[in-house]
Amino acid sequence: MAPSFTARIQLFLLRALGFLIGLVGRAALVLGGPKFASKTPRPVTEPLLLLSGMQLAKLIRQRKVKCIDVVQAYINRIKDVNPMINGIVKYRFEEAMKEAHAVDQKLAEKQEDEATLENKWPFLGVPLTVKEAFQLQGVVPNKGQFPLAVGAQELFLSTGPICHYAEDLAPMLKVMAGPGIKRLKLDTKIHLKDLKCYWMEHDGGSFLMSKVDQDLIMTQKKVVVHLETILGASVQHVKLKKMKYSFQLWIAMMSAKGHDGKEPVKFVDLLGDHGKHVSPLWELIKWCLGLSVYTIPSIGLALLEEKLRYSNEKYQKFKAVEESLRKELVDMLGDDGVFLYPSHPTVAPKHHVPLTRPFNFAYTGVFSALGLPVTQCPLGLNAKGLPLGIQVVAGPFNDHLTLAVAQYLEKTFGVWVCPGKF
């Protein structure tokens, strides 16, 4: 189903708009926009920061490490790095230290043995941060999310764990999922050699997205060869032609109404906060003059959102494509198959470059639209020190398969690489 000439023109204009926003952003930086320090974070030297959550929790339960020392180590690292990356927007150091002290006091009383502590509080004393989460498939409750999903968005909004080490993913998911954990099979024993593996190196060449970097393609092929020759798994290359509509399927998802007929939350309304009207075009002009309070990515998203709503006719058209592609994938994967696909068409880009390629997110966004579980897996660094990776997809509620593959790939191709070590 090739796009009509009019549709191609509209999509070309959308890409041109994204490219223009990127150029404006670069020009504004040259003319006096926000400056960022060119410092490089110091390598991690504190051993506690290099342990997995599972390892930290065990040491704390065994009283070999004090929780207050662990939390202090993380606070020190945040203070070192955050001025450069602005990764954490809300500090709560004093509260965290009080909570750590309470954990140490509880452990000092020795009212429960190690096994009981592990069963009741598997991550007792382990620090964590919370990132906004959206468009992830899963069974984790949405309670406490902002913005609150309404209508059809509730089907596509779910929180998931982000960890340095794959061994933490399943235990974290068990904690976060609550009663929903019953729908998963995380304790099922997996024999990876019995898995059916399918792979596809790109979306078929959609003109909306960048071409997939050769580094990523070659890394994916190394994984495929290893799974087939070393592990002995069944591996098959596939061509899912409808994947080239990934961006359109994501738009259809965002255009959907819930069963109650409610419209999805608009990003521009969230920018307004408490009913204030925001004109994205006017904010773009103000931003160029250094007068807007909004960031260029948020303004660009609001601008694109105005053009990313499908009419009911077009929505139904791509809804049918989505249902067909989902059926094709679900039938192919069954309960013993995984699908390997690039996480992104490029390796980590330079600052502001993503603004000129605003649709590359569709490589992950398509699986949000399809409602399938996905695990993102790091696969080491390329020759320039940039991270490589792949995503592993499975059929509905078969997260245990993607997590098992993630752990195997970590052991085989290397774990998370500490920043500053390259």
Residue, then its C-alpha position, 0 to 999 in steps of 0.5 A: m500500500a504505497p502512500s499517495f502523492t499528496a501523502r508523500i508531500q505532507l510527509f516531506l513537509l513534516r521532515a522539512l519542518g523537523f530539519l528547519i527546527g534543527l537548523v534554527g536550534r543550531a543557529a541560535l546556539v551559534l548566536g548566543g544560545p545556551k552553552f554547555a561545558s565541554k568537560t568530560p566526566r571523570p571515570v568512576t572510581e568508587p567500587l560501589l557504583l560499579l555493582s549491579g542492584m542485585q549485588l548491592a542489595k546482597l551486600i547490604r542484607q549481609r551487613k557487609v556494606k552500610c546503606i548510608d555509604v552506598v547512598q552517599a557514593y551515589i550522591n557524590r557522583i550525581k554532584d560531579v556529573n549532573p552539572m554537565i548533563n542535567g540528568i536529574v532535575k529534582y534533588r532529595f539528598e537529605e531525605a535519601m540519607k535519612e531513609a538510608h540511615a533508617v535501613d541501617q538501623k533496621l538491619a542492625e536490629k537483626q530481626e529478620d535473616e537474610a532470606t526473609l529480607e530478600n523475599k520481603w524487600p529484594f532491593l532494600g537499601v539500593p538507590l534508584t532514580v525515577k525517569e518519566a516513562f511513556q509508550l512502553q508495553g507491559v503490565v506495570p500499573n500507571k499509578g503516579q505517572f505524569p501526565l496521566a494517560v486517558g483514553a487509548q493512551e492507557l493501552f500504550l503507557s506503562t513503566g519499565p525498569i532501566c538498569h545497567y545490568a541485565e540481571d536486575l531487569a526481571p527482579m525489578l519488574k517483579v517489584m514494579a508489576g504488583p498483581g500484574i506479575k501473574r500475567l508474565k512467566l518470569d520464573t519459567k526456565i528458558h533454554l535459549k537453543d530452543l528459541k526461534c529467532y527472527w531478524m531484520e536489519h532495517d525497516g525497508g528504507s522508509f524515506l522518513m528515517s535515516k538509513v541504519d548505520q553499518d556499525l549497527i548492521m554488522t553488530q546485529k549480524k554478529v549476534v545472529v551468527h553467534l546465536e545460530t552457530i554457537l548457541g545452535a538456535s533456529v535463526q531466520h531472516v525475515k522481511l516484514k514489508k509493513m514495517k516501513y509504515s512504522f511512523q504512520l502506525w505511531i501517528a495512528m496510535m496517537s490519534a486514537k480515542g479510548h473506548d470512552g471516546k476521550e481525546p488523548v492528552k495533547f502535549v501543547d496543553l501540558l506546556g500551557d499548564h493550568g489552561k494557559h494557551v501556548s502557540p508553538l509557532w509564536e514560541l519558536i519565534k520567541w526562542c530564536l530571540g532568546l525569549s521563550v521559556y520552552t526548549i526547542p525540542s518541546i516547541g518542535l514536538a508541539l509544532l509537529e503534534e498539530k500536523l500529526r493527527y489523522s482524520n478518522e478515514k486515515y486513522q482507520k486505514f493505518k489501524a488496519v495496517e497495524e492490526s495486520l502487522r501485529k497479527e503477522l508478528v504474533d503468529m510468527l513469534g508464538d510463545d517461543g520466538v524473538f525478533l531482533y531489530p535495530s533500536h535506532p537507525t544511528v549510533a548516538p548522534k551529536h547534540h541537536v542532530p536528532l532535531t533534523r531527523p525527528f522521526n527516527f524514534a519510530y524504530t522503537g515507537v512501532f512496537s508501542a503501537l503494536g503493543l509488544p514487549v521489548t528489551q533494549c540490549p547494549l552490545g558494547l562500543n564501536a571504534k569511536g567509543l559510541p554504544l551499540g545495541i539491539q532490541v529484542v521483541a517477543g509475543p504478548f506477555n512473553d517478556h521472560l523471553t526478551l529478558a533471557v536473551a538480554q542476559y545472554l547477550e550481556k554475558t556474551f558481548g559485554v556488559w554496560v561500559c562505564p563512562g570515561k573508560f574508553 
